[in-house]
Amino acid sequence: MNEQSPIRTETAREIGPETPAPTRRRSRAGTWLILILLLVGAGAAGYRFYLAPKTATETSADGTPARGKGARGRPGGDMPQAVGVATVSSGEIPVVLSGLGTVTPLATVTIQSQISGYLMEIGFREGQTVKKGDFLAQIDPRIYEAQLAQYQGQLARDQALLQNSKLDLARFQRLSLQDSISKQNVDTQGALVKQNEGTVAIDQAQVDQQKLNIAYTRIVSPVDGRVGLRQIDQGNYVTAASTNIVVVTQLHPISVVFTLPEDDVARVMRRLRSGAKLTVSAYDRGDANVLATGTLDTVDNQIDTTTGTVKLRALFENKDESLFPNQFVNAKLTVDTVRDTPIIPTAAILRGTPGAYVYLLDGDDKVVVRPITVGEADGARTAVTKGLAVGDRVVVDGTDRLRDGAKVRVTEGGKGQPAPPGEASAPGQAAPAPDAAATTSTPAAGTPPDNPSQKRERRRERPAAQ
């Protein structure tokens, strides 16, 4: 073929210069891939040698082998888990029913005037404790005294008319016996006497009404209690039965109205019918402090269908006024007491697949899982109806890393006595779990820890030995 052919020339121009491009791209991609693999390998090696947790057994400075972090906290390992135990005892557990209650006074009286008039005097101090009949306020009585004098004068006049009409009737009756006057005149005079008697009775009622109004001008307390803030000032005009003067609230005794579920009504009513005097304790809103202790007074006569609860009223002496009207409290009703029952600390009870269970100490160095049936609870104590016997020992602290058959080590302060819940350093509980970051350098059991002076001496000796 002719080498000067335009077809060959164009083909060579198109193919020749572009041929090395794919080769350069492949070489660059391979270079980046190798760099990435090298970086990943370096990171994995660094993590393994510098950052990964050490699980192998280490040797302390004095030659005693120390356990790594991975083996220290593993139940059933070489080192037993430190636990605190408590002995199952026999005792009494009160059956307590709890409900939200409101402090309700037995009497709350809004003082109003029964008559209208100007408020002339206020006889109380805000917050004062008053007795029944104590003076509270004075309404201007002068207008009622003037009306009383008017009605008394009218009564005297009508009484005189009545007396005169009676004398005339007696004369007419004597004349009628002598046939000196007609029967009609006698009857008319008798009706006049009756009329005057009615007028006198009306006048007497008006006099009595004004006397009562004058008595109403002096306002007194109807109950024993504590007065609140004054709601009107002296000199204002008081309208009958519409103007509030002050509120008097009875505080001694005082009641708490609380609710219980309808399922508890039968138990409470059964105890009341037997003549039992049930105790009620009022706790604050935090359910931590007892404010007062009283007795159950009565149970409402119907169940609220919207909430499924029934109302109960408890009475409290409240001599120290620890209960305040309309205060929210937690009422706890002691219905009964369970006696001679196995009792364990509530902290020992765990819940899982088998239900409620505890770790029971089998011998001195081993625990087993024991399913139980719990009964009544009283804060930090819980009764056990099935699964445990008096004298058994259960784990109350250190249960988070235990399993069935795990080896344990009972702490010296926790042999047989339950500890107060929430106190790790109290007798009967194990020491707090060590921090995970420090377990690799912690010496094994029985090896005394190094004090700072010993560590400094070793640091000085190491360069000399090298």
Stockholm file with secondary structure:
# STOCKHOLM 1.0

chainA/1-466         MNEQSPIRTETAREIGPETPAPTRRRSRAGTWLILILLLVGAGAAGYRFYLAPKTATETSADGTPARGKGARGRPGGDMPQAVGVATVSSGEIPVVLSGLGTVTPLATVTIQSQISGYLMEIGFREGQTVKKGDFLAQIDPRIYEAQLAQYQGQLARDQALLQNSKLDLARFQRLSLQDSISKQNVDTQGALVKQNEGTVAIDQAQVDQQKLNIAYTRIVSPVDGRVGLRQIDQGNYVTAASTNIVVVTQLHPISVVFTLPEDDVARVMRRLRSGAKLTVSAYDRGDANVLATGTLDTVDNQIDTTTGTVKLRALFENKDESLFPNQFVNAKLTVDTVRDTPIIPTAAILRGTPGAYVYLLDGDDKVVVRPITVGEADGARTAVTKGLAVGDRVVVDGTDRLRDGAKVRVTEGGKGQPAPPGEASAPGQAAPAPDAAATTSTPAAGTPPDNPSQKRERRRERPAAQ
#=GR chainA/1-466 SS CCTTCHHHHHHHHHHTTTTTHHHHHHHHHHHHHHHHHHHHHHHHHHIIIIISCCCSCEECTTSCEECCHHHHTCTTSSSCEEEEEEECEEEEEEEEEEEEEEEEESCEEEEECSSCEEEEEECCCTTCEECTTCEEEEECCHHHHHHHHHHHHHHHHHHHHHHHHHHHHHHHHHHHHTTCSCHHHHHHHHHHHHHHHHHHHHHHHHHHHHHHHHHHTEEECSSSEEECCCCSCTTCEECTTTCEEEEEECCSSEEEEEEEEGGGHHHHHHHHHTTCCCEEEEECTTSCSEEEEEEEEEEEEEEETTTTEEEEEEEECCTTCCSCTTCEEEEEEEEEEEEEEEEEEGGGCEEETTEEEEEEECTTSBEEEEECEEEEEETTEEEEEESCCTTCEEEEESGGGCCTTCBEEECGGGSSCCCCTTCTTSTTSCCCCCCGGGGGGCCCTTCCCCCHHHHHHHHHHHHHHC
#=GC SS_cons         CCTTCHHHHHHHHHHTTTTTHHHHHHHHHHHHHHHHHHHHHHHHHHIIIIISCCCSCEECTTSCEECCHHHHTCTTSSSCEEEEEEECEEEEEEEEEEEEEEEEESCEEEEECSSCEEEEEECCCTTCEECTTCEEEEECCHHHHHHHHHHHHHHHHHHHHHHHHHHHHHHHHHHHHTTCSCHHHHHHHHHHHHHHHHHHHHHHHHHHHHHHHHHHTEEECSSSEEECCCCSCTTCEECTTTCEEEEEECCSSEEEEEEEEGGGHHHHHHHHHTTCCCEEEEECTTSCSEEEEEEEEEEEEEEETTTTEEEEEEEECCTTCCSCTTCEEEEEEEEEEEEEEEEEEGGGCEEETTEEEEEEECTTSBEEEEECEEEEEETTEEEEEESCCTTCEEEEESGGGCCTTCBEEECGGGSSCCCCTTCTTSTTSCCCCCCGGGGGGCCCTTCCCCCHHHHHHHHHHHHHHC
//
